[in-house]
């Protein structure tokens, strides 16, 4: 896999050999998608996070003039827990001091009222209904930089009965932008872009920009894609989920020099934010406050979920052990048997985003396709509520893979709901949580019979 290969030489590129110079170093990142901190479940996928990004920016800013551009799309998908992440993301962005932050589709989906006025959000194709930055002029000694930002209307919802809030790329938009650029004569012109290849081609053919950097359209963090292809050349694209930073030095002639030529993405180089970059202590208090808020939310929602306990179809593996002692012996020796303890050590045993893969039935259960009516009656039922209320459902157990066993307990002829439990593995063993997952190899660690 592309990202795993990158680890073989990552130690050489995490901190490019910048030397103090008058030339500014341009940094590009973003696309956090709510991944404020890597879960750390597997070292191979332990990349990114706000704490490491802030450390990296500070350390490089101490020896160079860093000009940081954020491509946005940092918000999570809308949820109660996501609402708690947004102030934390804004707090971190303010400390990173970006010149601009492009408004992204996740910001739009959560609602523009969430956007902090202290953060310099940029949207150059906005209508007069919005009040974000249209452009930004940056002066640095002998350099003058102008930056614009484009968010494709195809990525956001707009009421068709109202006039557009953001405009697509067309000749009218290009003419308007060209006039703005000419009125603000700048040596170097940057476009922060989030859209499709057709739109990108139109911007590239306009020859208005010296550098275009794209927000990530890649959903697979294990196979990082660092470019978008257009007719004439490749356009650098930031790593997905904020796992790395693109950078390049802007020389006196207005040319970009990759900060590290061993690992570049077109005109820019990439530095991965791995475990060897420490968490910035300035953000630790904010993260502790976030964890406290998540814990409070957990207990608040717990009161609403207690009704589910009365008709839960999950019974816990201590009941299973009576008829399946050999399987129970295998389970006790596996890491699944200590899944909850790993969260307790990190203080994350109240965080639903972590709990769902460390307990039984936290999320409403979804029945498999072609299930019988007897199985479908369990649709939407829950299991684990808390350590105090449902201690028999902590850790990864039989019912995580085989489904609710209440009916099987009453009548052994009724088989567990999941006939192909291997399909369940990838619900947790996926992405950066388990980048080396291979069902055949992992099955050998927990192989058991009936």
Buried (B, 14 or more C-beta within 10 A) or exposed (E): EEBEEBBEEBEEBBBBEBEEEEBBBBBBBBBBBBBBBBBBBBEBBBBBBBBBBBBBBBBBBEEBBBBBBBBBBBBBEBEEBBBBBBBBBBBBBEBBBBBBBBBBBBBBBBEBEBBBEEBBBBBBBBEEEBEBBBBBEBEBEEBBBBBBBBBBBEBBEEEEEEEBBBBBBEEEBBEBBEEBBEEEEBBBBBBBBBBEBEBBBBBBEBEBBBBBBBBBBBEBBBEBBBBBEBEEEEBBBBBBBBBBBBBBBBBEEBEBBBBBEEBBBBBBBBBBBBEEBEBBEBBEEBBEBBBEBBBEBBEEEBEEBEEBBEEBBBBBBEBBBEEBEEBBEBBEEBEBBBBBEBBBEEEBBBBBBBBBBBBBBBBEBEBBEEBEEEBEBBEEBBBBBBBEEBEBBBBBBBBBBBBBBBBBBEEEEBBBBBEEBEEBBEEBBBBBBBBBBEEEEBEEEBEBEE
